[in-house]
Amino acid sequence: MQGKHILDGYRVLDLTQYVAGPTVTRLMAEMGAEIIKVEMLPYGDPTRSGGFRRDKRSSYNIQHNRGKKSICINTKSDKGKKILKELVKECDVVLENFAPGVVGRLGLDWDSVRALNPTVIMCSISAFGQTGPLASLPGFDYIAQAYAGVTDMIGDPDGAPSIPQLALGDVGTGVHATCAIGYALLHKEKTGEGQYLDISLLDCYFHSHDLNVNLISASGGSAKPHRGGAHHYAVVPTGVFRAKEGYILIMATLHHWDNLCAVIGRVELVTEERFTNAKIRMRAKDEIIAIIEEWLQEQESDEAAIRILQDAHVPVAPVLSVAEAMEHPHLVERGTIKAIDDRVLGKFSIPGNPLRYSAFPEPLSLEAPLLGEHNKEVLTEILSYSDQEFAALESEDIIRQRAY
């Protein structure tokens, strides 16, 4: 009998906070896994106090934690640690994103977890990994980005490097970790073996270099990738062009260069010696940009220019703001932008689930938990605590619940 979604029947102990770790369990919740999110007394996941808030309820926290069960525990207490160890025995996956060594102080290092549950998959997410000279240092998304040589590739060539205003590293690492967990579960299904996964933001950021690393290495260092600002440093024309009303991104490589030249009325550029191939065109980069921008600014509107280029099969896109992207009919139709209705915060939109399965075409109906909302369900139904034992934990402030 088919379950509600592809990960139906799997249970995950989620010891994560902020974005990278919660991205993993957010995706797994969207795929039907049961997620037991452990939040630490007294305030829970720090994202509960971030983003837009109403009645102490955070849109930031809701987006990253829909579909999860929240238990709020004093993890520093012996009874709190006992609960965590009992839950390890009942879960298929244990996920944590503390700094290396912290989870060991909770009694949940890999050796201890494996002794409690030999078939469990444990995944640790950190900035730099569990080993290496940087492992013990504190780190976040942008810190790993800088070490990976990524920050140095962003921004104008004659200015300071820039940082993106979105969590590329955290979310990207979460996706890498989700992939690793999925294959570890597949291995477990075939062999019955659990294993440990060490996933770092630095590794995942460095993995994003499609050209830069091999270019330096294969050339013996003679080729030096560099910031290109609005335009790619090695591929012309590829970048953001000033149009009549705003900005348009065009990538006219390979045969698309011929299409572009034809549509802007400059077919002679195709055979002109200075523009005959991508390497030679790099020397005429500024001239090519000027020719394209002149044509764009002569058009009736940016929308008209984009339509002409699209009709000629030239890869092109408007540079949309976040608000504009949220209203684009393509993103709306595909559910890339998803409208939700939270019981406290009300109706608002979040990014939809990018993972799509033909066998499970309908998204699950999910809701973000209140802090400690599932304390009783998890402790009494999964761990078989009595009502009296549960009440004692509440009175001793080992567990806590709040209405936001």
Buried (B, 14 or more C-beta within 10 A) or exposed (E): EEEEBBBBEBBBBBBBBBBBBBBBBBBBBBBBBBBBBBBBBEEBBBBBEBBEBEEEBBBBBBBBBBBBBBBBBBBEBEBBBEBBBBBBEBBBBBBBBBBBEBBEEBBBBBEBBBEBBEEBBBBBBBBBBBEEEBBEBEBBBBBBBBBBBBBBBBBEEEEEBEBEEEBBBBBBBBBBBBEBBBEBBEBBEEEEEBBBBBBBBBBBBBEBBEEBEEBBEEEEEEBEBEBBBEBBBBBBBBBBBBBBBEBBBBBBBEEBBBBBBBBBEBEEBBEEEEBEEBEEBBEBBEBBBEBBBEBBBEBEEBBEBBBBBEEBEBBBEBBBEEEEEBEBEEBBEEBBBBEBEBEBBEEBBBBBBEEEEEEBEEEBEBBBBBBBBBBBEBBBEBBEBEEEEBEEBBEEEBBBBBEB
